[in-house]
């Protein structure tokens, strides 16, 4: 089962790209980000997944 979440929309010039799920495949636990990245939401340790690592790697720096 594939659930489309959001339509892909390019970020406006000068605007930060928000990383959100564009498509989720439930049984495979596969996601596609609006930036085009593809990975999994499955976790082996109950905390970290490819998706959470992708979000952390692309989080804007505070400061």
Beta strands, then each sheet from edge to edge (+ up, - down):
strand 1: 2-4
strand 2: 21-25
strand 3: 30-33
strand 4: 38-40
sheet 1: 1+ 2- 3+ 4-
end
